[in-house]
Amino acid sequence: MPKINENFIKIPASYLFSEVARRVNEYKKSKPDHRVIRMDIGDIKLPLPDACVEAMIKAANEQRSASTFRGYAPDYGYDFLREAIRNNDFISRGVDIKEDEIFISDGAKSDTGNIGDIFSAENRVAVADPAYPVYVDTSAMGGRAGVPHANGQWSDLVYLPCNFSNDFLPALPGVKVDLIYLCSPNNPTGAAFTHAKLAEWVDYARKSSAVILFDAAYEAFITEADVPHSIFEIDGAREVAIEFRSFSKTAGFTGTRCGYTVVPKEVTARNERGDNVSLNALWGRRQSTKFNGTAYVIQRAAEAVYSAEGKMQVKKLLDFYKENAKAIRDGLQRAGYTVFGGTNAPYIWAQTPNSEKSWDYFDYLLKEKNIVVTPGSGFGSCGEGYVRFAAFGRQEDTDEAIRRLTEG
């Protein structure tokens, strides 16, 4: 009989967002007449930009004719999309990324988890606490996390506490690590690195021969000039960083699924003989072996994000969500909450009243206010005592939620 990967059963059976959904569904069944407002999961509510939809329709119609039909997509993505990404997301900001360093995928969530395939299980991983659960769970699946403790932390991971005292930005690790997950602007706290702070991490990685796995899925929400949109804006980052991007929050592709990962040719890791090996080549091999390419129709939609019409329409979407984040932040402050984030990110990180446990306060808001948030403890032990509000809802829902919270 085959044996399982034991690392899978070490992970808690319930994924954070699955548990949220379970509790919400149970409550809605018991109170079907109550209007529940979802401010938890980072799923968008507004439709895709028209430019993207029109591009999908055109691409779908091309599939009707043998002369324009497309079968398997290139493993690393179509040149038309990689060129658009290079010119608009990097060259326009003075960052020289080559097309063959860009790998199109079905989203940043997949890539931030799958990147572990190219690294040995012996590598020591550092993660911020709190952090997006995929970083921790996929490290555990790959055998790099050790065993879980009663407090939810893993024995072999190096946790970088993020709290009020350090503005929710992790300090450099005090022990040797090999892989470092960083997310800026951060999910869930909304904190973001300045150029100077991020440069400290790049300098650390270069001196310690570590690789930074940089999640920039929310870069489109940055409003402050001193916050870099890409880690490759920092000198030396090409030698030590891999960056993950997504169209999900930028242009509403949460259901359409498209993202990309940038792996510079300079970034390397060592094999058993001590030779430096290109991670660009390894990631390319991984993708060509285990991924069959993002659909042509979807890549044409992503390309349309960079058209003149697409840029205007995406800006309108982003402006709405940014205003929504500001409204939530301001409303929570009026209601007496201590809040963080909401400036460079679509998430507002709120302290629970009277240091109440995150899941307890989740239940209170669900049952007493009919508002769904995400418990901070689900992102790590340092998230205890906080909840996350997401700014992706409709304006009328945001207004109603704030009214419920401010009326006591």
TAUR-V918797 format. One record per residue. RES is the residue in one letter. BURIAL is 1 if it has 24 or more other C-alpha atoms within 12 Angstrom, else 0. D_CENTER is the distance of its C-alpha to the mean C-alpha in whole Angstrom. Layout:
res = [RES;RES]
burial = [BURIAL;BURIAL]
d_center = [D_CENTER;D_CENTER]
This chain:
res = [M;P;K;I;N;E;N;F;I;K;I;P;A;S;Y;L;F;S;E;V;A;R;R;V;N;E;Y;K;K;S;K;P;D;H;R;V;I;R;M;D;I;G;D;I;K;L;P;L;P;D;A;C;V;E;A;M;I;K;A;A;N;E;Q;R;S;A;S;T;F;R;G;Y;A;P;D;Y;G;Y;D;F;L;R;E;A;I;R;N;N;D;F;I;S;R;G;V;D;I;K;E;D;E;I;F;I;S;D;G;A;K;S;D;T;G;N;I;G;D;I;F;S;A;E;N;R;V;A;V;A;D;P;A;Y;P;V;Y;V;D;T;S;A;M;G;G;R;A;G;V;P;H;A;N;G;Q;W;S;D;L;V;Y;L;P;C;N;F;S;N;D;F;L;P;A;L;P;G;V;K;V;D;L;I;Y;L;C;S;P;N;N;P;T;G;A;A;F;T;H;A;K;L;A;E;W;V;D;Y;A;R;K;S;S;A;V;I;L;F;D;A;A;Y;E;A;F;I;T;E;A;D;V;P;H;S;I;F;E;I;D;G;A;R;E;V;A;I;E;F;R;S;F;S;K;T;A;G;F;T;G;T;R;C;G;Y;T;V;V;P;K;E;V;T;A;R;N;E;R;G;D;N;V;S;L;N;A;L;W;G;R;R;Q;S;T;K;F;N;G;T;A;Y;V;I;Q;R;A;A;E;A;V;Y;S;A;E;G;K;M;Q;V;K;K;L;L;D;F;Y;K;E;N;A;K;A;I;R;D;G;L;Q;R;A;G;Y;T;V;F;G;G;T;N;A;P;Y;I;W;A;Q;T;P;N;S;E;K;S;W;D;Y;F;D;Y;L;L;K;E;K;N;I;V;V;T;P;G;S;G;F;G;S;C;G;E;G;Y;V;R;F;A;A;F;G;R;Q;E;D;T;D;E;A;I;R;R;L;T;E;G]
burial = [0;0;0;0;0;0;1;0;0;1;1;1;0;0;0;1;1;0;0;1;0;0;1;1;0;0;1;0;0;0;0;0;0;0;0;1;1;1;1;1;1;1;1;1;1;1;1;1;1;1;1;1;1;1;1;1;0;0;1;0;0;0;0;0;0;0;0;0;0;0;0;0;1;1;1;1;1;1;1;0;1;1;1;1;1;1;0;0;1;1;0;0;0;0;1;1;1;1;1;1;1;1;1;1;1;1;1;1;1;1;1;1;1;1;1;1;1;1;1;0;0;0;1;1;1;1;1;1;1;1;1;1;1;1;1;1;1;1;1;1;1;1;1;1;1;1;1;1;0;0;0;1;1;1;0;1;1;1;1;1;1;1;1;0;0;0;0;1;1;1;1;1;1;0;0;0;1;1;1;1;1;1;1;1;1;1;1;1;1;1;1;1;1;1;1;0;1;1;1;1;1;1;1;1;1;1;0;0;1;1;1;1;1;1;1;1;1;1;1;1;1;1;1;0;0;0;1;1;1;1;1;1;1;1;1;1;1;1;1;1;1;1;1;1;1;1;1;1;1;1;1;1;1;1;0;1;1;1;1;1;1;1;1;1;1;1;1;1;1;0;0;0;0;0;0;0;0;1;1;1;1;1;1;1;0;1;1;0;0;0;1;0;1;1;1;1;1;1;1;1;1;1;1;1;1;1;1;0;0;1;1;0;1;1;1;0;1;1;1;1;1;1;1;1;1;1;1;1;1;1;1;1;0;0;0;0;1;1;1;1;1;1;1;1;1;1;1;1;1;1;1;1;0;0;0;0;1;1;1;1;1;1;1;1;1;1;1;0;1;1;1;1;1;1;1;1;1;1;1;1;1;1;1;1;1;1;1;1;1;1;1;1;1;1;1;0;1;1;1;1;1;1;0;0;1;0;0;0]
d_center = [38;34;32;29;26;27;23;22;24;24;20;21;22;20;16;15;14;17;19;18;19;22;24;23;25;28;28;28;31;33;33;33;34;31;29;25;23;19;17;15;12;10;12;14;17;19;20;19;21;24;24;22;24;27;25;25;28;30;28;29;32;33;32;36;38;38;38;35;33;30;30;27;25;25;23;21;21;23;25;25;21;20;23;21;18;20;22;20;17;19;23;23;21;24;21;23;21;23;22;23;20;18;17;16;14;13;9;6;6;10;10;8;11;14;14;16;19;20;20;23;23;25;22;21;18;17;14;13;15;13;10;7;10;9;10;13;14;14;16;18;19;19;22;20;20;24;25;23;25;26;24;21;20;21;24;23;20;20;18;18;18;17;19;22;24;21;19;16;16;17;20;21;22;25;26;25;22;21;17;15;11;10;7;9;9;8;6;9;12;11;13;13;15;18;20;22;20;17;21;22;19;20;23;23;21;24;27;25;25;21;18;15;11;10;6;7;5;7;10;12;12;14;18;19;21;21;17;16;14;14;15;17;19;20;23;23;20;21;22;20;16;14;11;8;8;8;11;9;9;12;14;14;13;11;15;16;13;13;11;12;12;15;17;20;23;24;22;23;24;27;29;32;34;33;32;29;27;25;21;21;24;23;19;21;24;21;20;23;24;22;20;22;21;19;21;24;23;20;20;23;21;18;21;22;19;21;24;26;26;22;21;24;22;18;20;21;18;16;19;20;16;17;20;19;17;20;22;21;21;24;25;24;26;29;29;29;25;24;21;18;15;15;17;14;11;11;12;15;16;19;22;24;27;30;27;27;25;21;22;26;24;22;25;27;25;25;29;30;28;27;23;20;17;15;17;16;17;15;13;15;19;19;17;20;22;19;17;14;15;13;15;14;18;21;23;26;24;23;26;27;25;26;29;29;28;30;33;33]
